[in-house]
Amino acid sequence: MNVILGIVFFICGSLAVYLYQKKKYKNFTEEDFVCELIQKSFFKSKNATHTEHKIVKELLKSEDFIKDLSLTAKLKGMIVGYVLFTKVKIGKDTLLLLFPIVVASKFQKKGIGRSLIEKGHLMAKTMGYKGVVVYGEPKFFEKFGYELASTYGIFPPTELEKEKFFVKELKEGSLKEISGEVIYPKVFFEIKE
Ligand SMILES: CC(C)(COP(=O)(O)OP(=O)(O)OC[C@H]1O[C@@H](n2cnc3c(N)ncnc32)[C@H](O)[C@@H]1OP(=O)(O)O)[C@@H](O)C(=O)NCCC(=O)NCCS
């Protein structure tokens, strides 16, 4: 009897979850899936602000958004990774800001993050951009050729630590004439939890 009851509860529970998810995702756009992935991916991150998905939502609408540099990785039609490169100003020049790079936890350490970042770099270089800045974990970003930005005379906004701010030259010598403070999109400092 108990076994039969257990099976019935299991089936009803699974059905309820299935119907809930079906309803929730029915009207989801690709942007909604991306933002949900971002929110989940940063959930356990110790340096996260948990506003990352809200910032991206705004960046996707901003004039600094570049559609071709908003890249998803999909497996069986499901978005499992995402990277965005947004235009940022430094003096009269424009660089790109890499934010965010996320991979769904189940699919991490399989090379998805690397393939998204490298594809983005290649496309950005082809499009003529000179360099990419990023704020984050040195051990991860140095794998992709990022160096401490301050050694190039490139600095983050005062709200951020310069020790965690990195830059990648997309073409040899392309950053030679570029220095100063990178102007971040305002949304980074306006959105609160
Ligand atoms: C960081 C993140 C995007 C990596 O994605 P991934 O698909 O697991 O990365 P890859 O498998 O392509 O790994 C690429 C390299 O980085 C290394 N790596 C992966 N995660 C790392 C981490 N957290 N710290 C340091 N190195 C890391 C891998 O070992 C690999 O090195 P190798 O090529 O020398 O073997 C993923 O862990 C994530 O979504 N984290 C939560 C969000 C986040 O913190 N994003 C970064 C700040 S925007």
The ligand as a Tripos MOL2 file, in Angstrom:
@<TRIPOS>MOLECULE
LIG
   48    50     1     0     0
SMALL
NO_CHARGES

@<TRIPOS>ATOM
      1 C1         33.9160   30.8820  -15.1380 C.3       1 LIG1
      2 C2         33.0980   29.9730  -16.0570 C.3       1 LIG1
      3 C3         32.4090   30.8140  -17.1260 C.3       1 LIG1
      4 C4         34.0390   28.9480  -16.7270 C.3       1 LIG1
      5 O1         33.3090   28.2350  -17.7210 O.3       1 LIG1
      6 P1         33.7770   26.7620  -18.1590 P.3       1 LIG1
      7 O2         32.9860   26.3520  -19.3500 O.co2     1 LIG1
      8 O3         33.7280   25.8810  -16.9830 O.co2     1 LIG1
      9 O4         35.3030   27.0190  -18.5580 O.3       1 LIG1
     10 P2         36.1830   26.0810  -19.5030 P.3       1 LIG1
     11 O5         35.8090   24.6490  -19.2820 O.co2     1 LIG1
     12 O6         36.1130   26.5720  -20.9000 O.co2     1 LIG1
     13 O7         37.6150   26.3430  -18.9060 O.3       1 LIG1
     14 C5         38.5860   27.1460  -19.5320 C.3       1 LIG1
     15 C6         39.8000   27.1770  -18.6400 C.3       1 LIG1
     16 O8         39.5320   27.9070  -17.4280 O.3       1 LIG1
     17 C7         39.7280   27.0910  -16.2630 C.3       1 LIG1
     18 N1         38.6960   27.4820  -15.3090 N.ar      1 LIG1
     19 C8         37.3810   27.2100  -15.3550 C.ar      1 LIG1
     20 N2         36.7440   27.7970  -14.3150 N.ar      1 LIG1
     21 C9         37.6900   28.4720  -13.6130 C.ar      1 LIG1
     22 C10        37.6630   29.2850  -12.4530 C.ar      1 LIG1
     23 N3         36.5230   29.5280  -11.7690 N.pl3     1 LIG1
     24 N4         38.8480   29.8190  -12.0080 N.ar      1 LIG1
     25 C11        40.0020   29.5920  -12.6680 C.ar      1 LIG1
     26 N5         40.0890   28.8300  -13.8050 N.ar      1 LIG1
     27 C12        38.9540   28.2720  -14.2490 C.ar      1 LIG1
     28 C13        39.5990   25.6640  -16.7610 C.3       1 LIG1
     29 O9         40.3230   24.7830  -15.9180 O.3       1 LIG1
     30 C14        40.2170   25.7930  -18.1490 C.3       1 LIG1
     31 O10        41.6350   25.8260  -18.0570 O.3       1 LIG1
     32 P3         42.5550   24.9840  -19.0800 P.3       1 LIG1
     33 O11        42.0490   25.3060  -20.4610 O.co2     1 LIG1
     34 O12        43.9260   25.4810  -18.8080 O.co2     1 LIG1
     35 O13        42.3070   23.5670  -18.7110 O.co2     1 LIG1
     36 C15        32.0100   29.1870  -15.2410 C.3       1 LIG1
     37 O14        32.6700   28.5250  -14.1760 O.3       1 LIG1
     38 C16        30.9030   30.0550  -14.6500 C.2       1 LIG1
     39 O15        29.8770   30.2740  -15.2830 O.2       1 LIG1
     40 N6         31.0870   30.5440  -13.4020 N.am      1 LIG1
     41 C17        30.0660   31.3940  -12.7360 C.3       1 LIG1
     42 C18        30.0140   32.7850  -13.3390 C.3       1 LIG1
     43 C19        31.3590   33.5160  -13.2570 C.2       1 LIG1
     44 O16        31.9870   33.5520  -12.1930 O.2       1 LIG1
     45 N7         31.7940   34.0960  -14.4020 N.am      1 LIG1
     46 C20        33.0740   34.8020  -14.4840 C.3       1 LIG1
     47 C21        32.9860   36.2430  -14.1400 C.3       1 LIG1
     48 S1         32.0500   37.2060  -15.3320 S.3       1 LIG1
@<TRIPOS>BOND
     1     1     2 1
     2     2     3 1
     3     2     4 1
     4     2    36 1
     5     4     5 1
     6     5     6 1
     7     6     7 2
     8     6     8 1
     9     6     9 1
    10     9    10 1
    11    10    11 2
    12    10    12 1
    13    10    13 1
    14    13    14 1
    15    14    15 1
    16    15    16 1
    17    15    30 1
    18    16    17 1
    19    17    18 1
    20    17    28 1
    21    18    19 ar
    22    18    27 ar
    23    19    20 ar
    24    20    21 ar
    25    21    22 ar
    26    21    27 ar
    27    22    23 1
    28    22    24 ar
    29    24    25 ar
    30    25    26 ar
    31    26    27 ar
    32    28    29 1
    33    28    30 1
    34    30    31 1
    35    31    32 1
    36    32    33 2
    37    32    34 1
    38    32    35 1
    39    36    37 1
    40    36    38 1
    41    38    39 2
    42    38    40 1
    43    40    41 1
    44    41    42 1
    45    42    43 1
    46    43    44 2
    47    43    45 1
    48    45    46 1
    49    46    47 1
    50    47    48 1
@<TRIPOS>SUBSTRUCTURE
     1 LIG1         1 GROUP 0 **** ****
